[in-house]
Amino acid sequence: MSDQSWLGGCFCGAVRYRVTGPGTDPCICHCTSCRRASGVPGVAWGTFSRASFEVQNGQLAERRSSAQVLRGFCANCGTALTYRHEQRGSEIDVTLATLDDAGKLAPQAHIWVQDKLPWVSITDGLPQYPTVCTPDATARVSPVRAEYRTLTPRIVARDAAGLVAFMKHVFAARGDYNEQHPTLLHIGESSLLISDEGERDANAAFLYVYVDDVDACYERARKAGARSIEGPKLMPYGDYRCMLEDSWGNTWQVAKFVR
């Protein structure tokens, strides 16, 4: 498709933008970050030159969703509009669904399929990539289960149900204890398996977890029976951190990056 000007905007109309170009690499992203930032199972993106992107009305709000990523949105209605990655400084991704002529720029692939929700079925025949699509990449089925991560820590514990309850209370872990198979818990965007001892002896883990409120988490853990190893304090590398040992022998360093 030759270069052309595309107009688009948010749901409430407070932000209107214009971008010029062919819209390269149109794709549907299934990564956890895009899902949670937009509230949908997959987000359709098109890549344009950052220099060609212009906000014509209103103001684009931006939030740093990770160390190198800025996501643009309308502060009035919350519509997700743009994505900027610092390693691709000359480019900007635009949510295709917010284009006025969205039907004229169709996705050509699915990316980050390894993060795809298990109840989402891809039946459109487009190529599927485990993570990003590169020019020399070969589409393949990911060997990783959709709800897992490539590296998924696992703890074997005496009274696994109690450990699951502790993690849900202290870290707001998502997931429920399952006696029949390993319990999969999610903390933020990370995953962790918890199993009862039996064929395997109980073991312990040393885990570093980021939270919104270190002090509150520290107090919850202590009240739930964890032993304080180190109270909350600011570390030289910018993390405000504490360290505890739970009743199952696991060591937790609980942190928040503050500078």
N, C-alpha and C positions, 0 to 999 in steps of 0.2 A: 504494500500500500504506500503510495506517495505521501510526502509530508503534507499535513493539513492541520488546521487549527481545530482544536476540540474545546468545547465549552462544557462546564459542569458546575456542580454546586451541592450544597448540603440539603437535607430534608426541609429545613425551615426557610431556606433562601437567604439566610444572613451572610453566608460566605459563597461567593461566586468566583470561579477561576477559569483561566484559559491556558492551554498548553499546546505546543506545536510539535509535530513530529509524527512518525508512523506508528508509534506505540509498539516498541519491540518487546519480545518475550512475554506476550500476554499469557497468563497462567492462573491457575487456582491454587492457592497456598493452603495447606492443611496443618501448618505448624501450630503448636500450642499457643504461642505468643499472639499470632494473628487471630486465632479463635477467641481468645480471652479479651483481646483489645476491642474486637468488633462484635462479639456476641453471636457469631454465626459459625457453622461447621467448617466453612472454607471461604476464603476471601479471594476474589478475582482482581489481579493487578496487571497494570501495563507500565512499562518502563519508558521514561522520556528524559530528554536533556533537562537538567535542573535549570539551566539558563533560560529555557523556553517556558518555564512555569511562571505564571503571573496571577496573583490574587487581584481580581478586578473589583470586588466589593466585599466589605467586611474585613475581618482579621482572622488569619489562620492561627489557632492555638496549637502548641506543640508540647508533647510530653516525652521525656526520655524513658522508654520502656526497657532499655538495657544499656549497657555501657557505651555501645556504638550506634544505637538506633534512636531516631526521633520520629515519633508518629504525629501527624497533623490531623486536627479534627476541628469541628465547629464547637466552640465553647457554649453556644446557646442550646443546640439540640443534640450534640454528641456524635454526629455523623463522622465516621472515619473517612478521611480524605487522602492522606499521603503517608509515605514511608520513606525515610532517608537513612542510609547506612553510611557511616564515615569512611568505610573502605571503598565505597562507590560514590565519592564526593561530587562527581560531575553528573550524577543521575538522580532522578526522583521517581518513585513509584506512585501511581495514582489508582485509587479504587475504581475499577471499570464501571461498576454499577452506578457511580455518581456522575458519569458522563451523560450529557443530554442525548447523545446518539450512542448509547451503550450497546445497542444491538449490532452496531457496525464493527465492533472490535471484539471478536470472540476469543476466549482462551484457547491455547493450543497445547496445553499440557497440564498435568497435576504435579505439584512439587511438595516436598516434605510429607510424602505419603506414609512414612514411618510413624508420623504423629496422628494419622487419620483416626477419627473416632470409629470404634468397631461397628457402630450401627449405620455408618455411611457406606453406601454401595456406589462404586464408580462404574457406570455402564455406558459411558459415551464413547468409548474406544480410543480416547486420547492417551498419549504416552504418560506413564507414571514414573516418577523419580523418587527414590527414598528421601533425598534431601533436595539440593538445588539442581537445576538443569544446566549443564555446561555444554559447550559445542561438541565435545568429544564423548559426552556421557551416553551410556546405553541404558535405556529404560529397563528396569527389572523389578521383580517383586521383592520387597524388603524382607530380610530374614528375621526382623524384629517384630514381635507382636505389637499391634497398634497402641495398646495401653502401656507398654513398657518403654524403657530407654535402652540404648545400645549397652550402656553399663548401668546395671540396676543392683544396688547394694542389697544384701540379704542378711538378716539376723535370725539365728536359731535360738529360741529362748525357752526357759522353763516358765510356764504360765504365759504363753504368747498372748492370750486374750487380755491379760492384765497389762502387758506392754502396749498392745494396740490401744487400750482405753487410756493409758498414760499419754501416748503420743497424740491422740485426738484431743485430750484435754489441754495439754501444754502447748502443742504446736498447731492446733486446729487441723490436724491431718484428716484427710478425706478417705473414706473406705471403712468397711466393716469386717470384723473378725470372721474367718471362715475355718471351721475345724477340718474340712475335707481336703483343702489344698492351701498353699501359701497365701497369706493375706497380702493384697497389694494396697499400699497406702500412698497417697499423694500429699506432698507438702509443697505448696506453691506449684512450680513447674517440674518438680523432682519426684521420683518414685522410689519406693522402698518395699522390700518383701520381708514379711515376718512369718516364721514357721515355728511350730512346736518341736521340742526335742523329741527324739524317738530313735530312728535309724541314725540320726546325726546327733552328736553331743551338743549341748548348749554352748554358744560362743558369744562374744561381745564385740561391739563395734566402737569406733572413734569417728564421730561425725561432726561436720561443721555445717551449721544451718543459719540462714539469714532470716530475720523476723522484723516486723515493723516496730516492736517495742521490746527491747532487751530486758529492761527492768521488770516489766509486767510478766514476761515469760519466765524470767529467773524466779520470781516469787511464786508463780504457779507451779513450777517444777519443784521448788523446795517444799511447798505445802502438800505436793503429791508424793513426797518421800524421797526426792533426790537430794544427794549430798553435795554441798557447795565445795568446789575445789578452788575456784577463783571468782571473786565478786566482779560485778560489771566495772570495766575501766576502759579508757581510751588507749588503743594500741598505737605504736609509732607509724604503722602503715595505714591508719585512718579508720580502722574498725573499732566500734565500741562493743566490747565483748566480755562474756563471762564463761565459766566452765563448770559443769556439774557432772555427777555420776548418778545414774538412775539405779533403782533397786535391782535391775537385771544385770548390772555391771557395765552398761554402755556409757561411754563418755560423750558428752555433748558440749561443743563450743558453740555458743549462741551469740550471734553478732548482727550488727547493723553498720553498714558503711556510712560514715558521717562526713568524711572529707578526703 
